[in-house]
């Protein structure tokens, strides 16, 4: 979908049991939030991916495109 870098959402994560790669940002609490508004608690069993992974979540890609 998109592989453009974004400083607002620099992390890539696959949700536990999910198929899509989401763009995520750190919150002040140590948790993360995705561009498509998923809240990712620090203790959640999500799968961090390399920062250059392609974003495959359509909602995340739309949000990144709007903020670019």
GUVEXLO-889917 format. One record per atom (N, C-alpha, C): residue number from 1; x, y, z. Coordinates in Angstrom, 1 decimal. Example, Ala and Ser with C-alpha at 12.3 -4.5 7.8 and 13.67 -1.06 7.14 Angstrom:
2
<node><resi>1</resi><east>13.2</east><north>-5.7</north><up>7.8</up></node>
<node><resi>1</resi><east>12.3</east><north>-4.5</north><up>7.8</up></node>
<node><resi>1</resi><east>13.2</east><north>-3.3</north><up>7.8</up></node>
<node><resi>2</resi><east>12.8</east><north>-2.2</north><up>7.1</up></node>
<node><resi>2</resi><east>13.7</east><north>-1.1</north><up>7.1</up></node>
<node><resi>2</resi><east>12.9</east><north>0.0</north><up>7.9</up></node>
This chain:
68
<node><resi>1</resi><east>0.8</east><north>-1.2</north><up>0.0</up></node>
<node><resi>1</resi><east>0.0</east><north>0.0</north><up>0.0</up></node>
<node><resi>1</resi><east>0.9</east><north>1.3</north><up>0.0</up></node>
<node><resi>2</resi><east>1.5</east><north>1.5</north><up>1.2</up></node>
<node><resi>2</resi><east>2.4</east><north>2.7</north><up>1.2</up></node>
<node><resi>2</resi><east>3.7</east><north>2.4</north><up>2.0</up></node>
<node><resi>3</resi><east>4.8</east><north>2.8</north><up>1.5</up></node>
<node><resi>3</resi><east>6.0</east><north>2.7</north><up>2.2</up></node>
<node><resi>3</resi><east>6.7</east><north>4.0</north><up>2.5</up></node>
<node><resi>4</resi><east>5.9</east><north>5.1</north><up>2.4</up></node>
<node><resi>4</resi><east>6.5</east><north>6.4</north><up>2.6</up></node>
<node><resi>4</resi><east>6.8</east><north>6.6</north><up>4.1</up></node>
<node><resi>5</resi><east>7.9</east><north>7.2</north><up>4.4</up></node>
<node><resi>5</resi><east>8.2</east><north>7.5</north><up>5.8</up></node>
<node><resi>5</resi><east>7.3</east><north>8.5</north><up>6.4</up></node>
<node><resi>6</resi><east>7.0</east><north>8.4</north><up>7.7</up></node>
<node><resi>6</resi><east>6.1</east><north>9.4</north><up>8.3</up></node>
<node><resi>6</resi><east>6.6</east><north>9.6</north><up>9.7</up></node>
<node><resi>7</resi><east>7.0</east><north>10.8</north><up>10.1</up></node>
<node><resi>7</resi><east>7.5</east><north>11.1</north><up>11.4</up></node>
<node><resi>7</resi><east>6.4</east><north>11.1</north><up>12.5</up></node>
<node><resi>8</resi><east>5.2</east><north>11.3</north><up>12.1</up></node>
<node><resi>8</resi><east>4.1</east><north>11.2</north><up>13.1</up></node>
<node><resi>8</resi><east>3.8</east><north>9.8</north><up>13.5</up></node>
<node><resi>9</resi><east>4.0</east><north>8.8</north><up>12.7</up></node>
<node><resi>9</resi><east>3.8</east><north>7.4</north><up>12.9</up></node>
<node><resi>9</resi><east>5.0</east><north>6.6</north><up>12.4</up></node>
<node><resi>10</resi><east>6.1</east><north>6.7</north><up>13.2</up></node>
<node><resi>10</resi><east>7.3</east><north>6.1</north><up>12.7</up></node>
<node><resi>10</resi><east>7.4</east><north>4.5</north><up>12.9</up></node>
<node><resi>11</resi><east>6.6</east><north>3.9</north><up>13.7</up></node>
<node><resi>11</resi><east>6.7</east><north>2.5</north><up>13.9</up></node>
<node><resi>11</resi><east>5.7</east><north>1.7</north><up>13.1</up></node>
<node><resi>12</resi><east>6.1</east><north>0.4</north><up>12.9</up></node>
<node><resi>12</resi><east>5.2</east><north>-0.5</north><up>12.1</up></node>
<node><resi>12</resi><east>4.9</east><north>-1.7</north><up>13.0</up></node>
<node><resi>13</resi><east>3.7</east><north>-2.1</north><up>13.1</up></node>
<node><resi>13</resi><east>3.3</east><north>-3.2</north><up>14.0</up></node>
<node><resi>13</resi><east>2.2</east><north>-4.0</north><up>13.3</up></node>
<node><resi>14</resi><east>2.2</east><north>-5.3</north><up>13.6</up></node>
<node><resi>14</resi><east>1.1</east><north>-6.2</north><up>13.2</up></node>
<node><resi>14</resi><east>0.4</east><north>-6.6</north><up>14.5</up></node>
<node><resi>15</resi><east>-0.9</east><north>-6.3</north><up>14.5</up></node>
<node><resi>15</resi><east>-1.7</east><north>-6.6</north><up>15.7</up></node>
<node><resi>15</resi><east>-1.8</east><north>-8.1</north><up>15.9</up></node>
<node><resi>16</resi><east>-1.9</east><north>-8.5</north><up>17.1</up></node>
<node><resi>16</resi><east>-1.9</east><north>-10.0</north><up>17.5</up></node>
<node><resi>16</resi><east>-3.1</east><north>-10.7</north><up>16.7</up></node>
<node><resi>17</resi><east>-2.7</east><north>-11.6</north><up>15.9</up></node>
<node><resi>17</resi><east>-3.7</east><north>-12.4</north><up>15.1</up></node>
<node><resi>17</resi><east>-4.1</east><north>-11.7</north><up>13.8</up></node>
<node><resi>18</resi><east>-3.5</east><north>-10.5</north><up>13.6</up></node>
<node><resi>18</resi><east>-3.9</east><north>-9.7</north><up>12.4</up></node>
<node><resi>18</resi><east>-3.0</east><north>-10.0</north><up>11.2</up></node>
<node><resi>19</resi><east>-3.4</east><north>-9.5</north><up>10.1</up></node>
<node><resi>19</resi><east>-2.7</east><north>-9.7</north><up>8.8</up></node>
<node><resi>19</resi><east>-2.1</east><north>-8.4</north><up>8.3</up></node>
<node><resi>20</resi><east>-2.7</east><north>-7.2</north><up>8.7</up></node>
<node><resi>20</resi><east>-2.2</east><north>-6.0</north><up>8.1</up></node>
<node><resi>20</resi><east>-1.1</east><north>-5.4</north><up>9.0</up></node>
<node><resi>21</resi><east>-0.2</east><north>-4.6</north><up>8.3</up></node>
<node><resi>21</resi><east>0.8</east><north>-3.8</north><up>8.9</up></node>
<node><resi>21</resi><east>0.3</east><north>-2.4</north><up>9.1</up></node>
<node><resi>22</resi><east>0.3</east><north>-2.0</north><up>10.4</up></node>
<node><resi>22</resi><east>-0.2</east><north>-0.6</north><up>10.8</up></node>
<node><resi>22</resi><east>1.0</east><north>0.3</north><up>11.0</up></node>
<node><resi>23</resi><east>0.7</east><north>1.6</north><up>10.9</up></node>
<node><resi>23</resi><east>1.6</east><north>2.6</north><up>11.3</up></node>
<node><resi>23</resi><east>1.3</east><north>3.0</north><up>12.7</up></node>
<node><resi>24</resi><east>2.3</east><north>3.2</north><up>13.6</up></node>
<node><resi>24</resi><east>2.0</east><north>3.5</north><up>15.0</up></node>
<node><resi>24</resi><east>2.9</east><north>4.6</north><up>15.5</up></node>
<node><resi>25</resi><east>2.5</east><north>5.2</north><up>16.6</up></node>
<node><resi>25</resi><east>3.3</east><north>6.2</north><up>17.3</up></node>
<node><resi>25</resi><east>3.3</east><north>5.9</north><up>18.7</up></node>
<node><resi>26</resi><east>4.3</east><north>6.4</north><up>19.4</up></node>
<node><resi>26</resi><east>4.5</east><north>6.2</north><up>20.9</up></node>
<node><resi>26</resi><east>3.6</east><north>7.2</north><up>21.6</up></node>
<node><resi>27</resi><east>3.0</east><north>6.8</north><up>22.7</up></node>
<node><resi>27</resi><east>2.3</east><north>7.7</north><up>23.6</up></node>
<node><resi>27</resi><east>3.1</east><north>7.9</north><up>24.8</up></node>
<node><resi>28</resi><east>2.9</east><north>9.0</north><up>25.5</up></node>
<node><resi>28</resi><east>3.7</east><north>9.3</north><up>26.7</up></node>
<node><resi>28</resi><east>3.7</east><north>8.2</north><up>27.7</up></node>
<node><resi>29</resi><east>2.8</east><north>7.3</north><up>27.7</up></node>
<node><resi>29</resi><east>2.6</east><north>6.3</north><up>28.7</up></node>
<node><resi>29</resi><east>3.4</east><north>5.0</north><up>28.4</up></node>
<node><resi>30</resi><east>4.1</east><north>5.0</north><up>27.3</up></node>
<node><resi>30</resi><east>4.8</east><north>3.8</north><up>26.8</up></node>
<node><resi>30</resi><east>4.0</east><north>2.9</north><up>25.9</up></node>
<node><resi>31</resi><east>2.7</east><north>3.2</north><up>25.8</up></node>
<node><resi>31</resi><east>1.8</east><north>2.5</north><up>24.9</up></node>
<node><resi>31</resi><east>2.0</east><north>3.1</north><up>23.5</up></node>
<node><resi>32</resi><east>1.2</east><north>2.5</north><up>22.6</up></node>
<node><resi>32</resi><east>1.3</east><north>3.1</north><up>21.2</up></node>
<node><resi>32</resi><east>-0.2</east><north>3.2</north><up>20.7</up></node>
<node><resi>33</resi><east>-0.3</east><north>4.0</north><up>19.7</up></node>
<node><resi>33</resi><east>-1.6</east><north>4.2</north><up>19.0</up></node>
<node><resi>33</resi><east>-1.3</east><north>4.1</north><up>17.5</up></node>
<node><resi>34</resi><east>-2.2</east><north>3.5</north><up>16.7</up></node>
<node><resi>34</resi><east>-2.0</east><north>3.4</north><up>15.3</up></node>
<node><resi>34</resi><east>-2.7</east><north>4.6</north><up>14.6</up></node>
<node><resi>35</resi><east>-2.3</east><north>4.8</north><up>13.4</up></node>
<node><resi>35</resi><east>-2.9</east><north>5.9</north><up>12.6</up></node>
<node><resi>35</resi><east>-4.4</east><north>5.7</north><up>12.4</up></node>
<node><resi>36</resi><east>-4.9</east><north>4.4</north><up>12.4</up></node>
<node><resi>36</resi><east>-6.3</east><north>4.1</north><up>12.3</up></node>
<node><resi>36</resi><east>-7.0</east><north>4.0</north><up>13.6</up></node>
<node><resi>37</resi><east>-6.4</east><north>4.5</north><up>14.7</up></node>
<node><resi>37</resi><east>-7.0</east><north>4.7</north><up>16.0</up></node>
<node><resi>37</resi><east>-7.1</east><north>3.4</north><up>16.8</up></node>
<node><resi>38</resi><east>-6.3</east><north>2.4</north><up>16.6</up></node>
<node><resi>38</resi><east>-6.2</east><north>1.3</north><up>17.5</up></node>
<node><resi>38</resi><east>-5.3</east><north>1.7</north><up>18.7</up></node>
<node><resi>39</resi><east>-5.6</east><north>1.4</north><up>19.9</up></node>
<node><resi>39</resi><east>-4.8</east><north>1.6</north><up>21.1</up></node>
<node><resi>39</resi><east>-4.0</east><north>0.4</north><up>21.3</up></node>
<node><resi>40</resi><east>-2.7</east><north>0.4</north><up>21.5</up></node>
<node><resi>40</resi><east>-1.9</east><north>-0.7</north><up>21.7</up></node>
<node><resi>40</resi><east>-1.2</east><north>-0.6</north><up>23.1</up></node>
<node><resi>41</resi><east>-1.8</east><north>-1.3</north><up>24.1</up></node>
<node><resi>41</resi><east>-1.1</east><north>-1.2</north><up>25.4</up></node>
<node><resi>41</resi><east>0.3</east><north>-1.8</north><up>25.3</up></node>
<node><resi>42</resi><east>1.2</east><north>-1.4</north><up>26.1</up></node>
<node><resi>42</resi><east>2.6</east><north>-1.8</north><up>26.1</up></node>
<node><resi>42</resi><east>2.7</east><north>-3.3</north><up>26.3</up></node>
<node><resi>43</resi><east>1.8</east><north>-3.9</north><up>27.1</up></node>
<node><resi>43</resi><east>1.9</east><north>-5.3</north><up>27.5</up></node>
<node><resi>43</resi><east>1.2</east><north>-6.2</north><up>26.4</up></node>
<node><resi>44</resi><east>0.5</east><north>-5.6</north><up>25.4</up></node>
<node><resi>44</resi><east>-0.2</east><north>-6.4</north><up>24.4</up></node>
<node><resi>44</resi><east>0.8</east><north>-7.2</north><up>23.6</up></node>
<node><resi>45</resi><east>0.3</east><north>-8.4</north><up>23.1</up></node>
<node><resi>45</resi><east>1.1</east><north>-9.3</north><up>22.3</up></node>
<node><resi>45</resi><east>1.0</east><north>-9.0</north><up>20.8</up></node>
<node><resi>46</resi><east>1.5</east><north>-7.8</north><up>20.5</up></node>
<node><resi>46</resi><east>1.5</east><north>-7.4</north><up>19.1</up></node>
<node><resi>46</resi><east>2.9</east><north>-7.7</north><up>18.6</up></node>
<node><resi>47</resi><east>3.1</east><north>-7.6</north><up>17.3</up></node>
<node><resi>47</resi><east>4.3</east><north>-7.9</north><up>16.6</up></node>
<node><resi>47</resi><east>5.0</east><north>-6.7</north><up>16.0</up></node>
<node><resi>48</resi><east>6.0</east><north>-6.1</north><up>16.7</up></node>
<node><resi>48</resi><east>6.7</east><north>-5.0</north><up>16.1</up></node>
<node><resi>48</resi><east>7.5</east><north>-5.4</north><up>14.8</up></node>
<node><resi>49</resi><east>7.5</east><north>-4.5</north><up>13.8</up></node>
<node><resi>49</resi><east>8.1</east><north>-4.8</north><up>12.5</up></node>
<node><resi>49</resi><east>9.2</east><north>-3.7</north><up>12.3</up></node>
<node><resi>50</resi><east>10.1</east><north>-4.0</north><up>11.3</up></node>
<node><resi>50</resi><east>11.1</east><north>-2.9</north><up>11.0</up></node>
<node><resi>50</resi><east>10.3</east><north>-1.7</north><up>10.5</up></node>
<node><resi>51</resi><east>10.9</east><north>-0.5</north><up>10.8</up></node>
<node><resi>51</resi><east>10.3</east><north>0.8</north><up>10.4</up></node>
<node><resi>51</resi><east>10.1</east><north>1.0</north><up>8.9</up></node>
<node><resi>52</resi><east>10.9</east><north>0.2</north><up>8.1</up></node>
<node><resi>52</resi><east>10.7</east><north>0.4</north><up>6.7</up></node>
<node><resi>52</resi><east>9.7</east><north>-0.6</north><up>6.1</up></node>
<node><resi>53</resi><east>8.9</east><north>-1.3</north><up>6.9</up></node>
<node><resi>53</resi><east>7.9</east><north>-2.2</north><up>6.4</up></node>
<node><resi>53</resi><east>6.8</east><north>-1.5</north><up>5.8</up></node>
<node><resi>54</resi><east>6.2</east><north>-2.0</north><up>4.7</up></node>
<node><resi>54</resi><east>5.1</east><north>-1.4</north><up>4.0</up></node>
<node><resi>54</resi><east>3.8</east><north>-1.4</north><up>4.8</up></node>
<node><resi>55</resi><east>3.2</east><north>-0.3</north><up>4.9</up></node>
<node><resi>55</resi><east>1.9</east><north>-0.2</north><up>5.6</up></node>
<node><resi>55</resi><east>0.8</east><north>-0.8</north><up>4.7</up></node>
<node><resi>56</resi><east>0.1</east><north>-1.9</north><up>5.2</up></node>
<node><resi>56</resi><east>-0.9</east><north>-2.5</north><up>4.4</up></node>
<node><resi>56</resi><east>-2.3</east><north>-2.2</north><up>4.9</up></node>
<node><resi>57</resi><east>-2.4</east><north>-1.6</north><up>6.1</up></node>
<node><resi>57</resi><east>-3.7</east><north>-1.2</north><up>6.6</up></node>
<node><resi>57</resi><east>-4.2</east><north>0.0</north><up>5.7</up></node>
<node><resi>58</resi><east>-5.4</east><north>-0.1</north><up>5.1</up></node>
<node><resi>58</resi><east>-5.9</east><north>1.0</north><up>4.2</up></node>
<node><resi>58</resi><east>-6.2</east><north>2.2</north><up>5.0</up></node>
<node><resi>59</resi><east>-6.7</east><north>2.1</north><up>6.2</up></node>
<node><resi>59</resi><east>-7.1</east><north>3.2</north><up>7.0</up></node>
<node><resi>59</resi><east>-5.8</east><north>4.0</north><up>7.5</up></node>
<node><resi>60</resi><east>-4.8</east><north>3.2</north><up>7.8</up></node>
<node><resi>60</resi><east>-3.5</east><north>3.9</north><up>8.2</up></node>
<node><resi>60</resi><east>-2.9</east><north>4.6</north><up>7.0</up></node>
<node><resi>61</resi><east>-2.9</east><north>4.0</north><up>5.9</up></node>
<node><resi>61</resi><east>-2.4</east><north>4.6</north><up>4.7</up></node>
<node><resi>61</resi><east>-3.1</east><north>5.9</north><up>4.3</up></node>
<node><resi>62</resi><east>-4.4</east><north>5.9</north><up>4.5</up></node>
<node><resi>62</resi><east>-5.2</east><north>7.1</north><up>4.2</up></node>
<node><resi>62</resi><east>-4.8</east><north>8.2</north><up>5.1</up></node>
<node><resi>63</resi><east>-4.7</east><north>7.9</north><up>6.4</up></node>
<node><resi>63</resi><east>-4.3</east><north>8.9</north><up>7.4</up></node>
<node><resi>63</resi><east>-2.9</east><north>9.4</north><up>7.2</up></node>
<node><resi>64</resi><east>-2.0</east><north>8.6</north><up>6.8</up></node>
<node><resi>64</resi><east>-0.6</east><north>9.0</north><up>6.5</up></node>
<node><resi>64</resi><east>-0.6</east><north>9.9</north><up>5.3</up></node>
<node><resi>65</resi><east>-1.4</east><north>9.6</north><up>4.3</up></node>
<node><resi>65</resi><east>-1.5</east><north>10.4</north><up>3.1</up></node>
<node><resi>65</resi><east>-2.1</east><north>11.8</north><up>3.3</up></node>
<node><resi>66</resi><east>-3.1</east><north>11.9</north><up>4.2</up></node>
<node><resi>66</resi><east>-3.6</east><north>13.2</north><up>4.6</up></node>
<node><resi>66</resi><east>-2.7</east><north>14.1</north><up>5.3</up></node>
<node><resi>67</resi><east>-1.8</east><north>13.5</north><up>6.2</up></node>
<node><resi>67</resi><east>-0.9</east><north>14.3</north><up>7.0</up></node>
<node><resi>67</resi><east>0.4</east><north>14.6</north><up>6.3</up></node>
<node><resi>68</resi><east>0.6</east><north>14.0</north><up>5.1</up></node>
<node><resi>68</resi><east>1.9</east><north>14.3</north><up>4.3</up></node>
<node><resi>68</resi><east>1.8</east><north>15.6</north><up>3.6</up></node>
